[in-house]
């Protein structure tokens, strides 16, 4: 069983990442999806449906690059 102490959990939860870090992580994820043969258009479809149903992207998603 994996146990994470509260200090480690807090440190991970409050880490901040630059837009370059986010873009690099996204590029790596896309590469892994492609390598596994998994479609990668799900998020763009999700945001498209969200925009149609809700209008603007919610504030909690607006800071993601």
NORQUIVEN-V973241 format. One line per field, one symbol per residue. ss: DSSP state (h for helix, s for strand, l for the rest). phi: phi as a letter, one per 40 degrees, with the letter a starting at -180 (. if undefined). psi: psi as a letter, one per 30 degrees, with the letter a starting at -180 (. if undefined). A space follows every 50 residues. Layout:
BEGIN
ss=???
phi=???
psi=???
END
This chain:
BEGIN
ss=lllllhhhhhhhhlllllhhhhhhhhhhhhhhhhhhlllllhhhhhhhhh hhhhllllhhhhlll
phi=.cbbcdccdccccbcbbcccccccccccccccccccgbdbcccccdcccc cccbgccddcbcccc
psi=kkkkleeeeeeefgkkkleeeeeeeeeeeeeeeeefgkkggeeeeeeeee eeefclkleffffk.
END
